Amino acid sequence: SYEWLPGRFFLLHRWDAMVGERVFRGTEILGHDNGLGGYFSRCFDDAGSHPEYGAYVDENIWTFTGRWTRAKVTFTEAGNRMRCYWEWRNEHDWLPLHDRVATREDRAGTP
């Protein structure tokens, strides 16, 4: 779920997902960063991780880049689906981490 925080300067994202057999929950705060010329993301998850990302927008594609992970999030034109493709970095290369699609639902649970 996504919602604006008071003042509409920051966006709150909460997730509750399955990654393989494991439940994965967390919170993300997104906002604009004038110094970056783009956006930032700070995540906090139920495994104790707290990565930071720079985020950049090119039309319907958001790119998130952190030290060890990065993502390309593509939104459909209608805005009701997003594909999230994540990679992680070892010492030398970026490798696939996961690829998922999220569908927006209204409050009644209907896409």
N, C-alpha and C positions, 0 to 999 in steps of 0.2 A: 504494500500500500504506500501511497505517496500523499503528503499533505503539506501545505504551506505552514510555516511557523508564524506566530504573530509578527506583523510588520511586512510579511512577504519578502524578506531578504534571503531566507534560507528554506530549503525544502527538506522535509523529513521523510526518509524511506525506511520502512520496516519490512523484513522478509521472514518467511517461515517456509522452508523448502526441504526437499529430500535430495541428498547427494549420495547416490548409490543407496545403501541401506541406512544412512545416517541422517537424522534430522539436523538441519542447519538453520539457525536463527540469528538475526542481527539487526542492527540499526545503522543507518548512514545519514549524514548531514551533507547536503550539497549547497554551494553558494558561489557567487561571482568573486573573482580575484583580479583586481585591476592590475596588479603587478605581473601576473601570469598572462594577462590578455585573454583569459579564458575563465574556467571554473575550477573549483576544488571539490574533493570528496574526502570525507573522513568516515571510516567504517569501524564498527565495533561488533564483534560476533561472539557467539556462545562458546567458542574455543579459546577465547582470550586474545585473539588477533585484533590489531588496530591499525590497518594499513592506511596510508595517505596517498591520494592520487591527484594529479593534474588532469583536468578534463577539457576537451576542446570539441566544438560543434562545427560540423560542416553539413548544412541542410538537415537531413534526417538521420545523420550518423554522429553519434557521440563516441569519442575515443578517450579512454581512461588509461593513464600510464603511471605506474608505481615502480618502486625499486625492483620488486621480484615478480609482480604480476601486472598484466595489462588486459584491457578489454575493448572490443568494438561492439557498440550497441546500435543496432539499426532499427528504426521505427518505421512501421508501415505508413503509407500516406494517410490512411483513415485514423491513425493514431491509436488503434486498439490492440496492436501486437508489437512486441519488441523481441528481436533476436539478440542474445548476448553470447558472444564468442570470447572466451577467456584463454589466455596463455600464461605460462609461468617460465621463468628464466633460470637455467642452471648456470654454470660458470661461463658457458660459451654461446648458448642458443636459446631462442624462445621456442617453447614446446606447447602443444595443445593441453589445456587443462579441462575445460568443459564447454559445451555448446548447448544452449537451451533457448526455448521460446516461452515468453510470458504473454498472457492474454489479459487485457483489462476487463474487469467485471464491474457492473454497477453494484450499488449497495445491496441489492436483492440477490446478488450472485449470478446474474445473467450476463453472458459476454455481450 
